[in-house]
Amino acid sequence: MHDSLILGFFLRIAAIYQQSGIKHLIDRIFDPLKKKWNDSFLYHLLFLKKASDQECRLLSSFVHIINRIIRWLSKKLQAFFGLFSNSAITYGTRSTVNYLANLFHKSFFGKLFYRYMELKIPEGYSSVNKKAVLYTIGAWFLVSLLGAVLLPLKYAVLLSGGIVFAALVFVYPVFGVFTVVVGSAFLPTMALVGMILLTIVSFMARLIKQPKKPLKIDLLGIAIGVFFVVIVISSLFSYERTESLKVAAVVLVFMTFYVVLYNLIENKRQLKALISLFLLTGLGIALIGIYQNFAGTSAGNVWIDQDMFSDIQGRVYSTFDNPNVFGEYLLLLIPLSFAWFVHMKKPLAKSVTLMNTLFLCLCMIFTYSRGCWLGLIFAVVLFTAFYNKHYFVLFGIVGVVAVMFLPDSIINRFTSIGNLEDSSSLYRLFIYLGSIGLLRHFWFSGIGPGTPAFNRIYPYYSYSTIIAPHSHNLYLQTFIEYGLAGIVSFLTICCVFFQRAFHTVKEYGENKEKIIVVAMIAGMTGYLIQSVFDYTFYNYRMILIFYMYLCFSSLYRKFLLIEKEQTNAESI
């Protein structure tokens, strides 16, 4: 290497520069500045150099003041939360919850519920004071009555429910997690934001009260944190800063829920109960979709090219306002519901999960979402390949039978994939071309998150004067909004998810519960394939459900690892 012509050339140039007058001139200009910098307090502070006694005294006094402020704030917060924890409100709420829980466990529906989830019924909650229960219910009733007198009915109901929810979440932070997961498919976006914020406050209070319980963040959480920072920076430099900051605030709250969920779910029993409730909610959402289809209340001519598909009377959307978004939700649930059916042992649980899977698949058909259909096919193939190749025969038979009995409207819709005579396909093609043109100029920095920023820049690049709220492609839209750092961060999240999930399947291949992780891999694969044809984060609730789904996988991995370590320790 030392004998190479290239290296010799550069060494000769360096030697000439060292002896030149230009170097001496530059040294004379910058040496005094360098000396002042080396002697400065900031240099000593940044590079941990030895400072003068005066500087040390100044620095120690400054640090001492900051430490005293932090200790004072910490003590005040601990005192406040300790006071609240020991207050009559907390005691009454806890007694009421324990009393109602005991009643539920003894009831027919309670026993049925635990039979479905294949969990043991707890023996009962302690610290039940009936007098405290009466006082708590009485106080809540009086406040609700006062609200009904002074406020409109809608706000009175919100006040009454909000008081109950706030009290429960502050006493039991995990209650907030369960409520958000169950409500993610049907509650309004801002209601979910408020519930998550309250859960975050309760979670932070628990961290302050219990400093020995550290905050837990896994590798996937770190990758999400990096994307979190990119979104903040992109919003601050957006072309529509005010609107982008509003959008970013909602997205960041939903991303933070990943950390809260990861820390508050402490064992596999809680996780299985959470996923069971998540799937039961999906059953309710599916029943709404089926009702829409057969009652004729689905979206009629909306989202359909009537010239090509005149035989399609409507597309169901359930609680998601858009059939494509509903299909994206179903993509995540269908593999998980089927895995739950295979994994469950008790007849009741198997019956409910099988019915859930069939209803979800039926709703997927009624969405008439071709991208979601493709995503589901890939999900089924991946699930079968990684879990049990014998299922290829089962799914093949189901597919053949389905083709024989499916109506022509569904067959025609599926075979139209890629047909540019369909106005929907042509519409997307023009949007892709315009979005790529936009990306050529903003690929590095992005334009900022949100529809307002996109609508401000995109019209300058649109084809055939087509205006769209987004680029109809998750990866393209992420690149446009957040630039190079954004798309790299998002793809890193996806790669970390798949790497850890595949490692879990390989590491715990003998564990019967690996089917749950395989189902999550399949569901996420289908979702990301649909993301090629649509901007799957356009509906904010899907952002929340996406990060919840990621956390389910991370938690399953964590608990399987804990079980393996315990088994190894017992075998020694």
Solvent accessible surface area in square Angstrom, and as a share of the most:
residue,aa,sasa,rsa
1,M,180,0.80
2,H,154,0.69
3,D,141,0.73
4,S,41,0.27
5,L,163,0.81
6,I,128,0.65
7,L,48,0.24
8,G,32,0.30
9,F,121,0.50
10,F,124,0.52
11,L,101,0.50
12,R,175,0.64
13,I,86,0.44
14,A,51,0.39
15,A,51,0.40
16,I,107,0.54
17,Y,94,0.36
18,Q,100,0.44
19,Q,152,0.68
20,S,28,0.18
21,G,55,0.53
22,I,114,0.58
23,K,43,0.18
24,H,107,0.48
25,L,109,0.54
26,I,69,0.35
27,D,47,0.24
28,R,194,0.71
29,I,98,0.50
30,F,113,0.47
31,D,79,0.41
32,P,74,0.46
33,L,106,0.53
34,K,126,0.53
35,K,134,0.57
36,K,149,0.63
37,W,103,0.36
38,N,54,0.28
39,D,88,0.45
40,S,33,0.21
41,F,65,0.27
42,L,94,0.47
43,Y,40,0.15
44,H,30,0.13
45,L,76,0.38
46,L,105,0.52
47,F,111,0.46
48,L,160,0.80
49,K,101,0.43
50,K,192,0.81
51,A,19,0.15
52,S,59,0.38
53,D,107,0.55
54,Q,133,0.59
55,E,35,0.16
56,C,61,0.37
57,R,154,0.56
58,L,116,0.58
59,L,54,0.27
60,S,65,0.42
61,S,57,0.37
62,F,124,0.52
63,V,67,0.38
64,H,98,0.44
65,I,97,0.49
66,I,68,0.35
67,N,59,0.30
68,R,149,0.55
69,I,85,0.43
70,I,101,0.52
71,R,120,0.44
72,W,146,0.51
73,L,87,0.43
74,S,41,0.27
75,K,139,0.59
76,K,105,0.45
77,L,77,0.38
78,Q,76,0.34
79,A,64,0.50
80,F,113,0.47
81,F,18,0.07
82,G,24,0.23
83,L,130,0.65
84,F,53,0.22
85,S,33,0.21
86,N,130,0.67
87,S,30,0.19
88,A,89,0.69
89,I,109,0.55
90,T,4,0.02
91,Y,98,0.37
92,G,4,0.04
93,T,9,0.05
94,R,77,0.28
95,S,0,0.00
96,T,16,0.09
97,V,35,0.20
98,N,5,0.02
99,Y,69,0.26
100,L,93,0.46
101,A,19,0.15
102,N,30,0.16
103,L,90,0.45
104,F,81,0.34
105,H,14,0.06
106,K,151,0.64
107,S,40,0.26
108,F,138,0.58
109,F,145,0.60
110,G,0,0.00
111,K,101,0.43
112,L,61,0.30
113,F,54,0.23
114,Y,30,0.11
115,R,122,0.45
116,Y,11,0.04
117,M,7,0.03
118,E,40,0.18
119,L,25,0.13
120,K,185,0.78
121,I,67,0.34
122,P,50,0.32
123,E,190,0.85
124,G,37,0.35
125,Y,94,0.36
126,S,91,0.58
127,S,58,0.37
128,V,54,0.31
129,N,59,0.30
130,K,139,0.59
131,K,130,0.55
132,A,13,0.10
133,V,7,0.04
134,L,127,0.63
135,Y,152,0.58
136,T,39,0.23
137,I,76,0.39
138,G,32,0.31
139,A,55,0.43
140,W,95,0.33
141,F,116,0.48
142,L,117,0.58
143,V,60,0.34
144,S,22,0.14
145,L,92,0.46
146,L,106,0.53
147,G,3,0.03
148,A,56,0.44
149,V,111,0.64
150,L,125,0.62
151,L,75,0.37
152,P,83,0.52
153,L,139,0.69
154,K,137,0.58
155,Y,120,0.46
156,A,6,0.04
157,V,92,0.53
158,L,108,0.54
159,L,69,0.34
160,S,15,0.10
161,G,40,0.38
162,G,37,0.36
163,I,64,0.32
164,V,59,0.34
165,F,31,0.13
166,A,35,0.27
167,A,21,0.17
168,L,29,0.14
169,V,0,0.00
170,F,36,0.15
171,V,18,0.10
172,Y,55,0.21
173,P,20,0.12
174,V,38,0.22
175,F,75,0.31
176,G,0,0.00
177,V,0,0.00
178,F,38,0.16
179,T,36,0.21
180,V,0,0.00
181,V,1,0.00
182,V,45,0.26
183,G,2,0.02
184,S,0,0.00
185,A,1,0.01
186,F,93,0.39
187,L,44,0.22
188,P,89,0.56
189,T,31,0.18
190,M,127,0.57
191,A,41,0.32
192,L,0,0.00
193,V,12,0.07
194,G,38,0.36
195,M,25,0.11
196,I,0,0.00
197,L,83,0.41
198,L,51,0.26
199,T,0,0.00
200,I,24,0.12
201,V,74,0.42
202,S,2,0.01
203,F,9,0.04
204,M,104,0.46
205,A,2,0.02
206,R,38,0.14
207,L,44,0.22
208,I,44,0.22
209,K,77,0.32
210,Q,78,0.35
211,P,97,0.61
212,K,194,0.82
213,K,89,0.38
214,P,93,0.59
215,L,87,0.43
216,K,102,0.43
217,I,86,0.43
218,D,14,0.07
219,L,89,0.44
220,L,3,0.01
221,G,5,0.05
222,I,98,0.50
223,A,10,0.08
224,I,6,0.03
225,G,32,0.31
226,V,80,0.46
227,F,8,0.03
228,F,67,0.28
229,V,82,0.47
230,V,22,0.13
231,I,1,0.00
232,V,50,0.28
233,I,92,0.47
234,S,11,0.07
235,S,0,0.00
236,L,84,0.42
237,F,157,0.65
238,S,12,0.08
239,Y,90,0.34
240,E,54,0.24
241,R,139,0.51
242,T,90,0.53
243,E,63,0.28
244,S,0,0.00
245,L,71,0.36
246,K,117,0.49
247,V,21,0.12
248,A,3,0.02
249,A,53,0.41
250,V,15,0.09
251,V,12,0.07
252,L,26,0.13
253,V,21,0.12
254,F,0,0.00
255,M,2,0.01
256,T,41,0.24
257,F,1,0.01
258,Y,3,0.01
259,V,33,0.19
260,V,3,0.01
261,L,0,0.00
262,Y,16,0.06
263,N,9,0.05
264,L,5,0.02
265,I,1,0.00
266,E,85,0.38
267,N,56,0.29
268,K,27,0.11
269,R,127,0.46
270,Q,31,0.14
271,L,0,0.00
272,K,29,0.12
273,A,10,0.08
274,L,0,0.00
275,I,0,0.00
276,S,0,0.00
277,L,39,0.19
278,F,2,0.01
279,L,1,0.00
280,L,52,0.26
281,T,18,0.10
282,G,0,0.00
283,L,20,0.10
284,G,31,0.30
285,I,6,0.03
286,A,0,0.00
287,L,86,0.43
288,I,74,0.37
289,G,0,0.00
290,I,27,0.13
291,Y,142,0.54
292,Q,16,0.07
293,N,42,0.22
294,F,145,0.61
295,A,51,0.39
296,G,62,0.60
297,T,70,0.41
298,S,22,0.14
299,A,15,0.12
300,G,32,0.31
301,N,108,0.55
302,V,80,0.46
303,W,96,0.34
304,I,19,0.09
305,D,18,0.10
306,Q,63,0.28
307,D,141,0.73
308,M,65,0.29
309,F,3,0.01
310,S,79,0.51
311,D,67,0.35
312,I,4,0.02
313,Q,146,0.65
314,G,6,0.06
315,R,7,0.02
316,V,0,0.00
317,Y,50,0.19
318,S,7,0.05
319,T,34,0.20
320,F,1,0.00
321,D,103,0.54
322,N,40,0.20
323,P,0,0.00
324,N,21,0.11
325,V,12,0.07
326,F,0,0.00
327,G,0,0.00
328,E,1,0.01
329,Y,1,0.00
330,L,0,0.00
331,L,0,0.00
332,L,0,0.00
333,L,0,0.00
334,I,10,0.05
335,P,10,0.06
336,L,0,0.00
337,S,0,0.00
338,F,31,0.13
339,A,0,0.00
340,W,0,0.00
341,F,49,0.20
342,V,40,0.23
343,H,30,0.14
344,M,3,0.01
345,K,156,0.66
346,K,86,0.36
347,P,102,0.64
348,L,43,0.21
349,A,0,0.00
350,K,64,0.27
351,S,67,0.43
352,V,27,0.15
353,T,1,0.00
354,L,72,0.36
355,M,81,0.36
356,N,3,0.01
357,T,10,0.06
358,L,106,0.53
359,F,56,0.23
360,L,0,0.00
361,C,43,0.26
362,L,62,0.31
363,C,0,0.00
364,M,3,0.01
365,I,46,0.23
366,F,24,0.10
367,T,0,0.00
368,Y,20,0.08
369,S,2,0.01
370,R,28,0.10
371,G,12,0.12
372,C,0,0.00
373,W,20,0.07
374,L,39,0.19
375,G,0,0.00
376,L,28,0.14
377,I,83,0.42
378,F,106,0.44
379,A,0,0.00
380,V,49,0.28
381,V,74,0.43
382,L,41,0.21
383,F,7,0.03
384,T,0,0.00
385,A,39,0.30
386,F,83,0.35
387,Y,58,0.22
388,N,51,0.26
389,K,139,0.59
390,H,148,0.66
391,Y,41,0.16
392,F,88,0.37
393,V,101,0.58
394,L,84,0.42
395,F,51,0.21
396,G,38,0.36
397,I,101,0.51
398,V,84,0.48
399,G,33,0.32
400,V,93,0.54
401,V,68,0.39
402,A,36,0.28
403,V,97,0.56
404,M,135,0.60
405,F,157,0.65
406,L,50,0.25
407,P,73,0.46
408,D,105,0.54
409,S,12,0.08
410,I,13,0.07
411,I,58,0.29
412,N,71,0.36
413,R,9,0.03
414,F,73,0.30
415,T,98,0.57
416,S,6,0.04
417,I,64,0.32
418,G,62,0.59
419,N,53,0.27
420,L,94,0.47
421,E,140,0.63
422,D,0,0.00
423,S,63,0.40
424,S,31,0.20
425,S,21,0.13
426,L,68,0.34
427,Y,72,0.27
428,R,44,0.16
429,L,63,0.32
430,F,49,0.21
431,I,0,0.00
432,Y,50,0.19
433,L,68,0.34
434,G,0,0.00
435,S,0,0.00
436,I,76,0.38
437,G,15,0.15
438,L,0,0.00
439,L,23,0.12
440,R,176,0.64
441,H,129,0.58
442,F,33,0.14
443,W,123,0.43
444,F,138,0.57
445,S,74,0.47
446,G,7,0.06
447,I,1,0.01
448,G,1,0.01
449,P,1,0.01
450,G,8,0.08
451,T,43,0.25
452,P,49,0.31
453,A,0,0.00
454,F,0,0.00
455,N,60,0.31
456,R,126,0.46
457,I,15,0.07
458,Y,1,0.00
459,P,56,0.35
460,Y,178,0.68
461,Y,53,0.20
462,S,27,0.18
463,Y,103,0.39
464,S,74,0.48
465,T,123,0.72
466,I,33,0.17
467,I,103,0.52
468,A,2,0.01
469,P,44,0.27
470,H,11,0.05
471,S,0,0.00
472,H,23,0.10
473,N,22,0.11
474,L,0,0.00
475,Y,50,0.19
476,L,28,0.14
477,Q,2,0.01
478,T,6,0.03
479,F,45,0.19
480,I,0,0.00
481,E,6,0.03
482,Y,21,0.08
483,G,0,0.00
484,L,69,0.34
485,A,55,0.43
486,G,0,0.00
487,I,15,0.08
488,V,82,0.47
489,S,10,0.06
490,F,1,0.00
491,L,77,0.38
492,T,58,0.34
493,I,0,0.00
494,C,12,0.07
495,C,85,0.51
496,V,20,0.12
497,F,3,0.01
498,F,40,0.17
499,Q,104,0.46
500,R,45,0.17
501,A,2,0.02
502,F,67,0.28
503,H,72,0.32
504,T,1,0.01
505,V,14,0.08
506,K,174,0.74
507,E,78,0.35
508,Y,18,0.07
509,G,30,0.28
510,E,173,0.78
511,N,49,0.25
512,K,159,0.67
513,E,22,0.10
514,K,36,0.15
515,I,1,0.01
516,I,0,0.00
517,V,1,0.01
518,V,2,0.01
519,A,0,0.00
520,M,0,0.00
521,I,2,0.01
522,A,0,0.00
523,G,0,0.00
524,M,2,0.01
525,T,28,0.16
526,G,0,0.00
527,Y,0,0.00
528,L,19,0.10
529,I,38,0.19
530,Q,3,0.01
531,S,0,0.00
532,V,65,0.38
533,F,72,0.30
534,D,10,0.05
535,Y,29,0.11
536,T,2,0.01
537,F,18,0.07
538,Y,103,0.39
539,N,27,0.14
540,Y,73,0.28
541,R,17,0.06
542,M,0,0.00
543,I,6,0.03
544,L,0,0.00
545,I,0,0.00
546,F,1,0.00
547,Y,2,0.01
548,M,1,0.01
549,Y,1,0.00
550,L,1,0.00
551,C,0,0.00
552,F,0,0.00
553,S,7,0.05
554,S,7,0.05
555,L,0,0.00
556,Y,0,0.00
557,R,45,0.16
558,K,38,0.16
559,F,8,0.03
560,L,2,0.01
561,L,79,0.39
562,I,71,0.36
563,E,64,0.29
564,K,71,0.30
565,E,100,0.45
566,Q,103,0.46
567,T,85,0.49
568,N,72,0.37
569,A,67,0.52
570,E,141,0.63
571,S,92,0.59
572,I,181,0.92
